[in-house]
Amino acid sequence: MIGLLESLARPVLRMLDPEDAHRIAIRALKLPPFAKLVADDPRLAVRAFGLNFPNPVGMAAGFDKHAEVAHALLKLGFGFVEVGTVTPLPQSGNLRPRVFRLNRDEGVINRLGFNSEGAAAVLRRLAARAHEGGIVGVNIGANRESADRIADYVRLIETFAPVASYFSVNISSPNTPGLRELQQAKMLDHLLARVVEARMRMSRVAGPTPLLVKIAPDLTLGELDDIVGAARRHRVDGMIIGNTTLARPLTLRDQATAREPGGLSGRPLFALATRMLAETYVRVEGAFPLIGVGGIDSGQAAVAKIRAGASLIELYSALVFHGLRLVVAIKSELSEVLRRAGQARIDELVGADAAAMTAEKWPA
């Protein structure tokens, strides 16, 4: 039924402004009394960051920014949902229009700028659904006008520790001026020291909450060395690779829209994000698991991401072009890959191609 409704609605939604279409999708997900479609293949279960995921396919941050439909998304087959980015105080973000579809490339450019209803509204919703279970991570970011951005992250950890399954520390959005400077070695070291201390302090009253760092795919390998070194030194629980890119691949066909400023996601991001994932995997040396994001639009792409080093994967932009049926299709393909290979668990594939990928020519 979901597939039929989507096939009818998607052409209409594609005629609307992307933000208006997104808002309609959120409202629609609030309506049905969703029942889980099918039980997950037990071979797809993943244990990472001390959490038990029923399958490795997650909804990336950016779709459910204000924690409105996490429960519905879990019922529709996602193994986990990452809400946000959430900022301490409400902010409207950048001026519209600020989201653009590259239809021929199956890509999206956004310059939303952390539009958020703020921590209080999101906390209220997450607290109300706490009894429903499921893994719901909180992607946290700083307010645009904040005088102390590191203090914003600390404040958000203190706020959400009782209700977050994990934290994703977003220091890689290209749409908040100066935010990516937090990825630089000295500032990152200070940030991680503060947020790890806050997480430790809150664990005494809220229990342990895994702490992950979300990085950009546009880093140099020297910058990646610094980030991985800091993450390992401060013993974070994982990393997410990666956010949107400021690069514009030469292969883009929708060149007019590609000139819009903002972060590019979707299929055009796949090669770069996957290479950065493999580079991160070989540097981490098994110290913690990784989540792979960027351009996953098929079971084949999901398998490639896992073989590049992802224990878990997230998607969002591909749903604009393929709908929620894609989640079921990806899980089916993962199960089929395991069946053909005679493997018992999906985590047996993690990182199988990472070293070989790092020897390949850099994606154009």
QUIVEN-V71639 format. One record per residue. SS is DSSP state (alpha for helix, beta for strand, coil for the rest). Layout:
[[SS] [SS]]
//
This chain:
[[coil] [alpha] [alpha] [alpha] [alpha] [alpha] [alpha] [alpha] [alpha] [alpha] [alpha] [alpha] [alpha] [coil] [coil] [coil] [coil] [alpha] [alpha] [alpha] [alpha] [alpha] [alpha] [alpha] [alpha] [alpha] [alpha] [alpha] [alpha] [coil] [coil] [coil] [coil] [coil] [coil] [coil] [coil] [coil] [coil] [coil] [coil] [alpha] [alpha] [alpha] [coil] [beta] [beta] [beta] [coil] [coil] [beta] [beta] [beta] [coil] [coil] [coil] [beta] [beta] [beta] [coil] [coil] [coil] [coil] [coil] [coil] [coil] [coil] [coil] [coil] [alpha] [alpha] [alpha] [alpha] [alpha] [alpha] [coil] [coil] [coil] [coil] [beta] [beta] [beta] [beta] [beta] [beta] [beta] [coil] [coil] [coil] [coil] [beta] [coil] [coil] [coil] [coil] [coil] [coil] [coil] [beta] [beta] [beta] [beta] [alpha] [alpha] [alpha] [coil] [beta] [beta] [beta] [beta] [coil] [coil] [coil] [coil] [coil] [beta] [coil] [coil] [alpha] [alpha] [alpha] [alpha] [alpha] [alpha] [alpha] [alpha] [alpha] [alpha] [coil] [alpha] [alpha] [alpha] [coil] [coil] [coil] [beta] [beta] [beta] [beta] [beta] [coil] [coil] [coil] [coil] [coil] [coil] [coil] [coil] [alpha] [alpha] [alpha] [alpha] [alpha] [alpha] [alpha] [alpha] [alpha] [alpha] [alpha] [alpha] [coil] [coil] [coil] [coil] [coil] [beta] [beta] [beta] [beta] [beta] [coil] [coil] [coil] [coil] [coil] [coil] [coil] [coil] [alpha] [alpha] [alpha] [alpha] [alpha] [coil] [alpha] [alpha] [alpha] [alpha] [alpha] [alpha] [alpha] [alpha] [alpha] [alpha] [alpha] [alpha] [alpha] [alpha] [alpha] [alpha] [alpha] [alpha] [alpha] [alpha] [alpha] [alpha] [coil] [coil] [coil] [beta] [beta] [beta] [beta] [beta] [beta] [coil] [coil] [coil] [coil] [coil] [alpha] [alpha] [alpha] [alpha] [alpha] [alpha] [alpha] [alpha] [alpha] [alpha] [alpha] [alpha] [alpha] [coil] [coil] [coil] [coil] [beta] [beta] [beta] [beta] [coil] [coil] [coil] [beta] [coil] [coil] [coil] [coil] [coil] [coil] [coil] [coil] [coil] [alpha] [alpha] [alpha] [alpha] [coil] [coil] [coil] [coil] [beta] [beta] [beta] [beta] [alpha] [alpha] [alpha] [alpha] [alpha] [alpha] [alpha] [alpha] [alpha] [alpha] [alpha] [alpha] [alpha] [alpha] [alpha] [alpha] [alpha] [alpha] [coil] [coil] [coil] [coil] [beta] [beta] [beta] [beta] [beta] [coil] [coil] [coil] [coil] [coil] [alpha] [alpha] [alpha] [alpha] [alpha] [alpha] [alpha] [alpha] [alpha] [coil] [coil] [coil] [coil] [beta] [beta] [beta] [beta] [coil] [alpha] [alpha] [alpha] [alpha] [alpha] [alpha] [coil] [coil] [alpha] [alpha] [alpha] [alpha] [alpha] [alpha] [alpha] [alpha] [alpha] [alpha] [alpha] [alpha] [alpha] [alpha] [alpha] [alpha] [alpha] [coil] [coil] [coil] [coil] [alpha] [alpha] [alpha] [alpha] [coil] [coil] [coil] [coil] [alpha] [alpha] [alpha] [alpha] [coil] [coil] [coil] [coil] [coil] [coil] [coil]]
//
